[in-house]
Amino acid sequence: MGDNLIAFQILPVGPQETKVITRWLVHKDAVEGVDYDPNNLRHVWDATNAQDRTLSENNQLGVNSMGYQPGPYSKTFEFGVINFVNWYCERMAANLGE
């Protein structure tokens, strides 16, 4: 039937918890077990999500530690984050009348 689409949704549900939802979208005429196998769809992404979870949890442990001190974003490696934060702050200020 062709390619499938994978969609991710990441929802913060608390200061220390995030819910990750992964959805596989298949063609409306696709037949499970014939055109696609749900276990094959999930196999790689379950492993990928498990690795991402471990990475995120370990990162959060570092942020939660007493030795953590936030620093500036890296202009070399985090320019996308810097651009987003600047854009977001500009939009907020514009809509708050500042």
C-alpha positions as CSV (number, residue, x, y, z in Angstrom):
1,M,0.0,0.0,0.0
2,G,3.0,2.3,0.2
3,D,4.6,4.3,3.0
4,N,3.3,4.8,6.4
5,L,3.5,8.1,8.4
6,I,4.8,8.3,11.9
7,A,3.7,11.2,14.1
8,F,5.0,12.1,17.6
9,Q,3.4,14.1,20.3
10,I,5.3,15.2,23.3
11,L,3.2,16.6,26.2
12,P,4.7,18.0,29.4
13,V,2.5,16.7,32.2
14,G,4.5,18.0,35.1
15,P,7.9,19.6,36.0
16,Q,9.5,16.1,36.0
17,E,7.3,14.1,33.6
18,T,6.6,14.1,29.9
19,K,4.2,11.9,28.0
20,V,5.3,10.8,24.5
21,I,2.7,9.5,22.1
22,T,3.7,7.8,18.8
23,R,1.1,7.2,16.1
24,W,1.5,5.2,12.9
25,L,-0.8,6.4,10.2
26,V,-1.5,3.9,7.4
27,H,-3.6,4.3,4.2
28,K,-7.3,4.1,4.9
29,D,-7.6,1.1,2.7
30,A,-4.7,-0.8,4.2
31,V,-5.4,-4.1,5.8
32,E,-3.6,-5.1,9.0
33,G,-1.5,-8.2,8.5
34,V,-1.6,-7.8,4.7
35,D,-0.4,-4.3,3.9
36,Y,1.4,-3.7,7.2
37,D,2.4,-5.5,10.4
38,P,1.9,-3.5,13.6
39,N,4.8,-5.3,15.2
40,N,7.2,-4.3,12.4
41,L,5.9,-0.7,12.6
42,R,6.6,-0.6,16.3
43,H,9.9,-2.5,16.5
44,V,12.4,0.2,15.5
45,W,10.4,3.1,17.1
46,D,10.0,1.3,20.4
47,A,13.8,0.8,20.6
48,T,14.4,4.4,19.5
49,N,11.9,5.8,22.0
50,A,13.5,3.7,24.8
51,Q,16.9,5.1,24.0
52,D,15.5,8.6,23.9
53,R,13.8,8.0,27.3
54,T,17.1,6.9,28.9
55,L,18.9,9.9,27.4
56,S,16.2,12.3,28.7
57,E,16.0,10.8,32.1
58,N,19.8,10.9,32.6
59,N,19.8,14.5,31.4
60,Q,17.1,15.4,33.9
61,L,19.1,13.7,36.7
62,G,21.9,16.1,35.9
63,V,19.6,19.1,35.9
64,N,18.2,18.0,39.2
65,S,21.6,17.6,40.8
66,M,23.0,20.1,43.3
67,G,26.0,20.7,41.1
68,Y,23.9,21.8,38.1
69,Q,24.3,25.5,37.0
70,P,22.5,26.7,33.9
71,G,24.6,28.4,31.4
72,P,24.1,30.1,28.1
73,Y,23.1,28.2,25.0
74,S,26.0,27.3,22.6
75,K,25.9,29.6,19.6
76,T,27.6,26.8,17.6
77,F,25.4,23.9,18.5
78,E,22.1,25.4,19.9
79,F,21.4,28.2,17.4
80,G,18.0,26.7,16.6
81,V,17.0,26.8,20.3
82,I,18.3,30.4,20.6
83,N,16.3,31.4,17.5
84,F,13.2,29.8,18.9
85,V,13.5,31.4,22.3
86,N,14.1,34.8,20.8
87,W,11.1,34.4,18.4
88,Y,8.9,33.2,21.3
89,C,9.9,36.1,23.6
90,E,9.3,38.6,20.7
91,R,5.8,37.1,20.1
92,M,4.9,37.2,23.8
93,A,6.1,40.7,24.2
94,A,4.2,41.8,21.1
95,N,1.0,40.2,22.3
96,L,1.3,41.5,25.8
97,G,1.6,45.1,24.6
98,E,5.2,45.6,25.6
